[in-house]
Amino acid sequence: MEPTTARPAPPAPAEKLSVTEKVGYAVGDAAANFVFQSLMVLQTIFYTDTFGLSAAETAVLLLVARVADAFFDPLFGILADRTNSRWGKFRPWIIATAVPYGIMAVLAFSTPDVGHFGKLVWAYATYLGLMLVYSANNLPYSALSGVMTGDLNERTSLSSYRFFLAISASFVIQAITPGMLTRISGSDHWTPHAFQLVMVFFGALSVIFFVITFFTTRERIVPPPDQKHASIGQDLAGLLRNGPWIALFALTLLTFITLAMRGGTMAYYFEYYVQRKDLFGWFNGCSQGASLVGILFSKPLAVRFGKRNVFIFGLAFTAVLTAVFTLFGPTQIPLMFGTEIVRSLAYGFTIPLLWAMMADVADYSEWTTGRRATGIIFSAIVFGLKAGLGFGGAIGSSLLAAYGYVNPVNGVSQPPSTHALDGIRLTSSLYASLPFFVGVVCLFFYSINKQREIQITSELNARRAAPPTTLADATAQAIPPIEPGGVGVAEAP
């Protein structure tokens, strides 16, 4: 039995978004990625080789700070869902946090002269502060995509715009920033001043981009006018009964464990294993360029085969090629570059889909319960993202410590032992691939396939076009679907 309506109504017209609005929304994720990618790629080596923390201290810091930060997201999701203003629920948060975001980005990459313990306190305070502001900004920003349009293809298109610019920003950070740091530092040993100066530039650019996002976007999907806010306990209990949300949460957690592990160790891989630090930026540039091409194919593939099926293929292929790096010797540079290009192309297919699927899960929740709670659904999945970054960064740093990596002393690098080099190679390849493989399994339990997407969108558009006028109509429209085995049972791809 599926949800029915007491009186049929034609579907509401699909909300088409202008190119200006799509680009305006997308520059917000470029702004976020100037900092996010810096954390992914440069934070670990900044803490160990420039700031002066040991690999073990860095592991604990990343775990504590990022997992603590993950708990901020449900808080801001709840607050955003309960925000009512002339600008909507989510846009006010973007403009209010823009300047604090830029300031905290600079402070998190600054190195005060306060002794080792003082530095440790500074690292915790600034990193937690940055993550708090990041959550207050990025959670409403992500949820905004779920209320700009209810059209499935427009959502995928919006995500493609978003992640094309996000990966463009990632390209700048990963491919160009290492060279900027080298030039400002005057050598391959990146100085505190270089990190701070680079982050001043990107922090200021982030503020400008967030302002553009605020002024060019609109919120169109609103909760039913008679919807009353559930308690926080009811919101969280609803998530645990939402099968697709559980699958997507697990997938997000695992995906970002891999991204943090691999992203945080590739700088060590090129500096110590390949012994060609000058190739690190070029390698990242090729990787990000291939991802950009993959993103361009994401929408047509998703329209043809469905988001879930494309995600399964892209993630499985990426996992295999990530593990293949285990086999490369330090001189097999062409193979490294060629494999990375194909790997990133396949991963690019999946990048916009995760966020488009979050919006689909919000629709699924409204379809089954009659309540719209976009913020809490996005925030709870972003919780998984942040926890994944925390666990992944901590696992990566812990593995380096376990394999005997020693950070530089007085700015002088210590040649890693053979055992430490094995740790760097395995952490960035085989170990990093394992969460991706488990993530593929999770996707088989994500029950919103292409046919279900179309059904949910059609019925929700009908409800929005013809809101119920009687209690009987309202009750009829809120009947949840009964699936074999309960909500969220996996269907065949």
Buried (B, 14 or more C-beta within 10 A) or exposed (E): EEBEBBEEBEBBEBBEBEEEBBBBBBBBBBBBBBBBBBBBBBBBBBBBBBBBBBBBBBBBBBBBBBBBBBEBBBBBBBBBBEBEEEBBBBBBBBBBBBBBBBBBBBBBBBBBEEEEEEBBEBBBEBBBBBBBBBBBBBBBBBBBBBBBBBBBBBBBBBBBBBBBBBBBBBBBBBBBBBBBBBEBBEEEBBBBEBBBBBBBEBBBBBBEBBBBBBEBBBBEBBBBEEEEEBEEEEBBEBBEBBBBBBBBBBBBBBBBBBBBBBBBBBBBBBBBBBEBBEBBBBBBBBBBBBBBBBBBBBBEBBBEBBBBBBBBBBBBBBBBBBBBBBEBEBEBBEBBBEBBBBBBBBBBBBBBBBBBBBBBBBBBBBBBBBBBBBBBBBBBBBBBBBBBBBBBBBBBBBBBBBBBBBBEEEEEBEEBEEEBBBBBBBBBBBBBBBBBBBBBBBBBBBBBBBEBBEBBBEBBBBBBEBEBEEEEBBEBBBBBBEBEEEBBEBBEB
